[in-house]
Each structure stands twice: as C-alpha cells, then as structure tokens.
Amino acid sequence: MDIREIQEEIVDEFSMFDDWEERYQYVIDLGNSLPLIDEQYKTEENIIKGCQSKVWLHGEQKDDNIVFTADSDAILTKGIIAILIRVFSNQKAADILEADMSFIDEIGLKEHLSPTRANGLVSMIKQIKIYALAFQAKN
C-alpha cells in the first residue's frame, strides 16, 4: 500500500468511533500493538527531541524502503508514533518527504491533544522526514 492508501484506511477507522474517548482508546490500542523496538536502539540519539515523554525512533534502509521501529514510555504517545510508523514504514524516502499530512487533521488528532503532545506529534513527523532526507542523500 502507498502512503495515501494507508492514511485513508486510518481516516476510515477513526470515523467508526462516535466520540473522542473511543478514539483515544483506539490510539492506545494501536500503541499496544506496536512491534517492540530492539533495546539497542533505545539510546539518547534515537530519542525524539520536543516530546514531553520519551519516544525512541529508529529507521533503517531495506532495499529502497525505510523501515521504522519506535517505542514510548507513555501509552498515548506510543499510539501516536504507532500511527506514524504504520503510515511511513516500508515506504520510499521520496514518498515520505512528499507525503501530505492532512490525514492527521482529518482524524482530529492534533486538535484533541494537549499543546505539548501536539508539539511532540510535529517533532515525530519532523524526525521521520529527517530520516528520509538522510537516506535519500545517501542514495
């Protein structure tokens, strides 16, 4: 699936819920299903700056795609990074850099986060795009 198709799938999933309590619970559930990041990547250099809680993000190139793994010490934040990993992992660097992020507004995520969590979300996206830039520059 390409990035847009995955984003549309996520928007459809969120539209099934009537209120934000249910959506928060879904985000938490997504975080609980996030594949565990290898402990060797839980380092200071993999922590995303700008997040209130600790979020580790690791990306590596496999063939032409970037594969991301992540973790967080906060359940809601872990769910947020799980959504982003689902969208951007196993995608090409150029596609990640060109990706439209409007799906975040479509699911209402940003407006329902505290200001610090919303800043953290922006930092997560920025870090994913930095990985994509770095891998694109190497090729």
N, C-alpha and C positions, 0 to 999 in steps of 0.2 A: 504494500500500500504506500502511496505517496503521502507527503505531509498533509496536504489539503484533505485527503480522504480520511485520514486519522482524526484530524481536527473536526470534521463534520460528524464523524462517529461519536466523538466526545460530546459535541453540542447536542446530538440526539439523545445520548444517555442522560445528560443533565436535564433535558426537557421533560423527562419522565417523572421528575420529582416536583411536588407541589410547593414545597417551602424550603427555606434555607437550612433548617435543621436537618432535613433529609439529605440535602446536598453536602452539608458538612460531614455527615456520617459517611456518605459515599466517598468523599475525598479521603477521609481517614481509612476507609476500607481499601482504597486504591494504594495508599501508603503501606498498609499491612501486607499487600501482595507484591510489593516492590522486591525484586530479587536482591539479595544481600550483596553489598559491595565487599570486595575482598579486603580483609583487615589491613593489608599492606598499603591500601590507598587511603586509609583514614589518617591522613597526615595533615600537618598545618598548611602545606602548599596546596592541598586539594579542598580546603575549606573556602566556601564562597564568602567573600567579604561583602558586608552590607546586610547580612541576615542576622536577625536577633538571636535565633537559635543556631546551633551548629548544623551546617549542611556540607557534606562532602560530595564532590562531583569528580568523576574520573572519566576520561574519554580516550579511546584508542582506535586506531585505524585498522579496519579489517577489510581487505580488498579496497574497494572505492568508497566504502561507507565508514561512518564514525559510530562506534558502539559506546554508549554511556552507561555507567553504573553510578548509583548515588545512595546516600543514606542521610538521615537527620535524627537528632535527639529529641525532636518534637513531633508529635503524631500528625498534626495538621500540616506542618511544613513538609513532612515526609510524603504526605499525599499530594501536595502541590508539585514537588520535584518528581513524583511518580508520573503525574500527568505530562510534565515536560519531557521526561525520558521516553514515555510512550510515543510522543509526537516526533521527537528528534533522533532517537537511537536508530541505528541501521539506515541512516539517510546519508546522502552525499553532502559534502561540505558546502558546495554552491547552493544546494536546495535549502539548507539550514539558514544560510546567510540571506537568502531571498524570501524566506518564509514570512507570510503575513500573520501577525499575532492577534488579529481581531477576534479569533475564537475565544480568547480569554474574556473579552468584553461580552461576547455573545452568551457565555455561560454565567456571566455576572460575578465571576470570581473576584476580580480586583475590587469592585465596589463593596463586597461583603468581607473584605479583610481589614484588619486594623492597619493604620498607616505604616507601622513598622513591618508587618507581614507583606503589605503591598510593595514596599521598598525592597524587601527580600525577594519577592517574585521577580521584580525588574532585575535585580542582581543575578538571579539564577539564569534568566534568559540571556543576559549580557555575557555570563561566563560560558554558556553553551555556544554562543556566537563567537566568543574569543577562541574556543577550541576549534571551531570550524575554520576561522581565519588562519589559525596556526597550521592546521592540516592542509588547507588549500595552498598556503605559501610553500609548504614542503614539496608539493607535487609539481 
